Amino acid sequence: MVWKAGNSRKNEGQGRTPWLWQWDFHLECTPQVWDKVDTTIILDVFNVTNYNEVMSVQNFKYTGLDGSYYDDETQSFQNPSPYWKEPLTYQIPRLIRLGVRVSF
């Protein structure tokens, strides 16, 4: 299980993003298939519960005429950003990996 504190937000006293947590699962099985060959079957499941929390948000409150972003009101010709406080990244969804390791 992985726990991680949320990321700091810079603007308007927003505080932090929520805590992130994730359960991962790993299983290995080593059946005897051939005499001189070792075979291992591997199963990994990441984010078992498929928890999907916001990891970061748009922190820039204003956009300039050239499309660049600003987080203060000192820039001239500023426009409110339509993406301010919108999510930028989320936790990865559930991921399942199945593999076989053969040693001889």
VEXTI-904461 format. One record per residue: residue number from 0; residue in three letters; x negated, y negated, z negated of N, C-alpha, C in turn. Coordinates in steps of 0.05 Angstrom, whole numbers, plus 5000, padded with zeros to 4 digits. Layout:
N
+-----+---------+------+------+------+-------+-------+-------+------+------+------+
| num | residuo | n_px | n_py | n_pz | ca_px | ca_py | ca_pz | c_px | c_py | c_pz |
+-----+---------+------+------+------+-------+-------+-------+------+------+------+
| NUM |     Ala |    X |    Y |    Z |     X |     Y |     Z |    X |    Y |    Z |
...
+-----+---------+------+------+------+-------+-------+-------+------+------+------+
***
This chain:
104
+-----+---------+------+------+------+-------+-------+-------+------+------+------+
| num | residuo | n_px | n_py | n_pz | ca_px | ca_py | ca_pz | c_px | c_py | c_pz |
+-----+---------+------+------+------+-------+-------+-------+------+------+------+
|   0 |     Met | 4983 | 5023 | 5000 |  5000 |  5000 |  5000 | 4982 | 4975 | 5000 |
|   1 |     Val | 4990 | 4955 | 5015 |  4974 |  4931 |  5017 | 4991 | 4908 | 5008 |
|   2 |     Trp | 4980 | 4891 | 4990 |  4994 |  4866 |  4981 | 4976 | 4843 | 4989 |
|   3 |     Lys | 4988 | 4821 | 4998 |  4972 |  4797 |  5005 | 4988 | 4772 | 4998 |
|   4 |     Ala | 4974 | 4753 | 4987 |  4987 |  4727 |  4980 | 4993 | 4713 | 5006 |
|   5 |     Gly | 5014 | 4697 | 5007 |  5022 |  4681 |  5030 | 5001 | 4660 | 5037 |
|   6 |     Asn | 5002 | 4650 | 5061 |  4984 |  4629 |  5070 | 4993 | 4602 | 5060 |
|   7 |     Ser | 4974 | 4584 | 5055 |  4980 |  4558 |  5045 | 4992 | 4541 | 5068 |
|   8 |     Arg | 5012 | 4525 | 5062 |  5023 |  4506 |  5081 | 5014 | 4478 | 5073 |
|   9 |     Lys | 5007 | 4462 | 5093 |  4995 |  4436 |  5088 | 5015 | 4413 | 5084 |
|  10 |     Asn | 5037 | 4414 | 5097 |  5054 |  4390 |  5099 | 5077 | 4390 | 5080 |
|  11 |     Glu | 5084 | 4365 | 5072 |  5109 |  4359 |  5058 | 5114 | 4376 | 5033 |
|  12 |     Gly | 5093 | 4386 | 5019 |  5096 |  4401 |  4995 | 5112 | 4427 | 4999 |
|  13 |     Gln | 5108 | 4440 | 5022 |  5123 |  4464 |  5029 | 5114 | 4488 | 5012 |
|  14 |     Gly | 5091 | 4487 | 5000 |  5082 |  4509 |  4984 | 5068 | 4530 | 5001 |
|  15 |     Arg | 5076 | 4555 | 4997 |  5063 |  4578 |  5011 | 5083 | 4594 | 5026 |
|  16 |     Thr | 5074 | 4610 | 5045 |  5092 |  4629 |  5058 | 5096 | 4652 | 5038 |
|  17 |     Pro | 5117 | 4668 | 5042 |  5122 |  4690 |  5023 | 5100 | 4710 | 5022 |
|  18 |     Trp | 5099 | 4725 | 4999 |  5080 |  4747 |  4997 | 5085 | 4768 | 5018 |
|  19 |     Leu | 5064 | 4781 | 5027 |  5066 |  4802 |  5047 | 5060 | 4829 | 5033 |
|  20 |     Trp | 5075 | 4849 | 5041 |  5068 |  4876 |  5031 | 5073 | 4896 | 5054 |
|  21 |     Gln | 5060 | 4918 | 5052 |  5061 |  4938 |  5074 | 5053 | 4965 | 5063 |
|  22 |     Trp | 5068 | 4986 | 5069 |  5060 |  5014 |  5062 | 5050 | 5027 | 5087 |
|  23 |     Asp | 5026 | 5040 | 5084 |  5014 |  5056 |  5105 | 5012 | 5085 | 5096 |
|  24 |     Phe | 5013 | 5103 | 5115 |  5013 |  5131 |  5109 | 4993 | 5145 | 5127 |
|  25 |     His | 4977 | 5164 | 5116 |  4957 |  5179 |  5131 | 4959 | 5208 | 5123 |
|  26 |     Leu | 4960 | 5226 | 5144 |  4962 |  5255 |  5139 | 4943 | 5269 | 5158 |
|  27 |     Glu | 4928 | 5288 | 5147 |  4910 |  5305 |  5163 | 4916 | 5334 | 5158 |
|  28 |     Cys | 4916 | 5350 | 5179 |  4920 |  5379 |  5177 | 4899 | 5392 | 5193 |
|  29 |     Thr | 4886 | 5413 | 5181 |  4864 |  5426 |  5195 | 4871 | 5456 | 5199 |
|  30 |     Pro | 4886 | 5462 | 5220 |  4893 |  5491 |  5224 | 4869 | 5505 | 5237 |
|  31 |     Gln | 4867 | 5531 | 5231 |  4846 |  5548 |  5243 | 4857 | 5559 | 5270 |
|  32 |     Val | 4848 | 5546 | 5292 |  4858 |  5554 |  5319 | 4838 | 5573 | 5332 |
|  33 |     Trp | 4813 | 5566 | 5333 |  4792 |  5583 |  5345 | 4770 | 5588 | 5324 |
|  34 |     Asp | 4754 | 5608 | 5329 |  4734 |  5616 |  5309 | 4712 | 5595 | 5305 |
|  35 |     Lys | 4701 | 5584 | 5327 |  4678 |  5566 |  5324 | 4685 | 5537 | 5330 |
|  36 |     Val | 4711 | 5531 | 5329 |  4721 |  5504 |  5335 | 4738 | 5494 | 5312 |
|  37 |     Asp | 4731 | 5471 | 5301 |  4747 |  5458 |  5281 | 4766 | 5439 | 5293 |
|  38 |     Thr | 4792 | 5441 | 5288 |  4812 |  5424 |  5299 | 4827 | 5410 | 5276 |
|  39 |     Thr | 4830 | 5384 | 5278 |  4844 |  5368 |  5258 | 4866 | 5352 | 5271 |
|  40 |     Ile | 4890 | 5354 | 5262 |  4913 |  5338 |  5272 | 4916 | 5315 | 5252 |
|  41 |     Ile | 4918 | 5291 | 5263 |  4919 |  5267 |  5247 | 4945 | 5251 | 5253 |
|  42 |     Leu | 4958 | 5242 | 5232 |  4982 |  5225 |  5235 | 4978 | 5200 | 5218 |
|  43 |     Asp | 4979 | 5177 | 5229 |  4978 |  5151 |  5215 | 5004 | 5136 | 5221 |
|  44 |     Val | 5016 | 5126 | 5200 |  5040 |  5109 |  5203 | 5033 | 5083 | 5188 |
|  45 |     Phe | 5033 | 5061 | 5203 |  5028 |  5034 |  5191 | 5054 | 5019 | 5188 |
|  46 |     Asn | 5057 | 5005 | 5166 |  5082 |  4990 |  5160 | 5106 | 5009 | 5160 |
|  47 |     Val | 5105 | 5029 | 5143 |  5125 |  5050 |  5142 | 5153 | 5039 | 5139 |
|  48 |     Thr | 5157 | 5019 | 5123 |  5184 |  5008 |  5118 | 5192 | 4987 | 5139 |
|  49 |     Asn | 5174 | 4982 | 5158 |  5180 |  4963 |  5180 | 5187 | 4935 | 5169 |
|  50 |     Tyr | 5174 | 4927 | 5147 |  5178 |  4901 |  5135 | 5167 | 4880 | 5155 |
|  51 |     Asn | 5182 | 4859 | 5161 |  5175 |  4840 |  5182 | 5177 | 4812 | 5171 |
|  52 |     Glu | 5156 | 4803 | 5156 |  5157 |  4777 |  5144 | 5141 | 4757 | 5161 |
|  53 |     Val | 5149 | 4731 | 5159 |  5135 |  4710 |  5173 | 5107 | 4706 | 5160 |
|  54 |     Met | 5086 | 4706 | 5176 |  5059 |  4702 |  5166 | 5049 | 4674 | 5168 |
|  55 |     Ser | 5058 | 4659 | 5188 |  5050 |  4631 |  5190 | 5072 | 4615 | 5205 |
|  56 |     Val | 5073 | 4589 | 5199 |  5093 |  4571 |  5212 | 5078 | 4548 | 5225 |
|  57 |     Gln | 5093 | 4534 | 5242 |  5082 |  4510 |  5255 | 5080 | 4488 | 5234 |
|  58 |     Asn | 5055 | 4478 | 5229 |  5051 |  4458 |  5209 | 5050 | 4430 | 5220 |
|  59 |     Phe | 5049 | 4426 | 5245 |  5046 |  4399 |  5256 | 5074 | 4387 | 5261 |
|  60 |     Lys | 5078 | 4364 | 5249 |  5104 |  4351 |  5249 | 5110 | 4335 | 5274 |
|  61 |     Tyr | 5089 | 4325 | 5287 |  5092 |  4307 |  5310 | 5077 | 4316 | 5334 |
|  62 |     Thr | 5086 | 4309 | 5358 |  5072 |  4314 |  5382 | 5066 | 4287 | 5396 |
|  63 |     Gly | 5042 | 4286 | 5409 |  5035 |  4262 |  5424 | 5045 | 4263 | 5452 |
|  64 |     Leu | 5041 | 4242 | 5468 |  5050 |  4242 |  5496 | 5035 | 4263 | 5512 |
|  65 |     Asp | 5011 | 4270 | 5504 |  4995 |  4290 |  5519 | 5002 | 4319 | 5510 |
|  66 |     Gly | 5021 | 4322 | 5492 |  5029 |  4349 |  5483 | 5013 | 4359 | 5459 |
|  67 |     Ser | 4994 | 4343 | 5450 |  4978 |  4352 |  5426 | 4994 | 4348 | 5401 |
|  68 |     Tyr | 4987 | 4362 | 5380 |  5002 |  4362 |  5355 | 4987 | 4345 | 5334 |
|  69 |     Tyr | 5003 | 4331 | 5317 |  4992 |  4316 |  5295 | 5008 | 4322 | 5270 |
|  70 |     Asp | 4995 | 4320 | 5247 |  5010 |  4325 |  5222 | 5013 | 4300 | 5205 |
|  71 |     Asp | 5007 | 4276 | 5216 |  5011 |  4252 |  5201 | 5025 | 4231 | 5219 |
|  72 |     Glu | 5033 | 4209 | 5207 |  5048 |  4189 |  5222 | 5031 | 4166 | 5232 |
|  73 |     Thr | 5005 | 4168 | 5232 |  4987 |  4146 |  5240 | 4982 | 4146 | 5270 |
|  74 |     Gln | 4989 | 4167 | 5284 |  4985 |  4167 |  5313 | 5006 | 4151 | 5327 |
|  75 |     Ser | 4998 | 4136 | 5348 |  5017 |  4121 |  5363 | 5032 | 4139 | 5383 |
|  76 |     Phe | 5055 | 4131 | 5392 |  5071 |  4146 |  5411 | 5076 | 4174 | 5402 |
|  77 |     Gln | 5085 | 4177 | 5378 |  5090 |  4204 |  5367 | 5119 | 4211 | 5371 |
|  78 |     Asn | 5124 | 4236 | 5374 |  5151 |  4247 |  5376 | 5153 | 4270 | 5355 |
|  79 |     Pro | 5177 | 4273 | 5343 |  5180 |  4295 |  5325 | 5177 | 4322 | 5340 |
|  80 |     Ser | 5162 | 4340 | 5329 |  5158 |  4366 |  5342 | 5183 | 4383 | 5339 |
|  81 |     Pro | 5193 | 4394 | 5361 |  5217 |  4412 |  5359 | 5210 | 4438 | 5346 |
|  82 |     Tyr | 5184 | 4444 | 5343 |  5175 |  4470 |  5332 | 5166 | 4468 | 5303 |
|  83 |     Trp | 5168 | 4445 | 5291 |  5159 |  4442 |  5263 | 5174 | 4461 | 5245 |
|  84 |     Lys | 5160 | 4475 | 5228 |  5170 |  4495 |  5209 | 5180 | 4520 | 5223 |
|  85 |     Glu | 5176 | 4523 | 5249 |  5184 |  4548 |  5263 | 5163 | 4569 | 5259 |
|  86 |     Pro | 5171 | 4595 | 5257 |  5152 |  4616 |  5254 | 5133 | 4619 | 5278 |
|  87 |     Leu | 5108 | 4623 | 5272 |  5088 |  4628 |  5293 | 5080 | 4657 | 5296 |
|  88 |     Thr | 5076 | 4670 | 5273 |  5068 |  4698 |  5273 | 5083 | 4714 | 5252 |
|  89 |     Tyr | 5088 | 4739 | 5258 |  5101 |  4758 |  5240 | 5083 | 4781 | 5235 |
|  90 |     Gln | 5089 | 4797 | 5214 |  5075 |  4822 |  5209 | 5080 | 4840 | 5233 |
|  91 |     Ile | 5060 | 4858 | 5237 |  5063 |  4877 |  5259 | 5086 | 4896 | 5252 |
|  92 |     Pro | 5101 | 4906 | 5272 |  5122 |  4925 |  5267 | 5110 | 4952 | 5261 |
|  93 |     Arg | 5128 | 4971 | 5255 |  5118 |  4998 |  5249 | 5102 | 5009 | 5273 |
|  94 |     Leu | 5080 | 5022 | 5266 |  5062 |  5033 |  5286 | 5056 | 5062 | 5279 |
|  95 |     Ile | 5060 | 5080 | 5297 |  5055 |  5109 |  5292 | 5032 | 5117 | 5311 |
|  96 |     Arg | 5012 | 5130 | 5299 |  4989 |  5140 |  5315 | 4985 | 5170 | 5309 |
|  97 |     Leu | 4985 | 5186 | 5330 |  4981 |  5214 |  5328 | 4955 | 5221 | 5343 |
|  98 |     Gly | 4938 | 5236 | 5330 |  4912 |  5243 |  5343 | 4903 | 5271 | 5337 |
|  99 |     Val | 4884 | 5281 | 5353 |  4872 |  5307 |  5349 | 4842 | 5304 | 5350 |
| 100 |     Arg | 4829 | 5315 | 5330 |  4799 |  5315 |  5330 | 4790 | 5344 | 5333 |
| 101 |     Val | 4772 | 5348 | 5352 |  4761 |  5375 |  5357 | 4731 | 5374 | 5354 |
| 102 |     Ser | 4720 | 5391 | 5337 |  4691 |  5393 |  5333 | 4682 | 5421 | 5339 |
| 103 |     Phe | 4660 | 5423 | 5355 |  4650 |  5450 |  5362 | 4620 | 5450 | 5363 |
+-----+---------+------+------+------+-------+-------+-------+------+------+------+
***
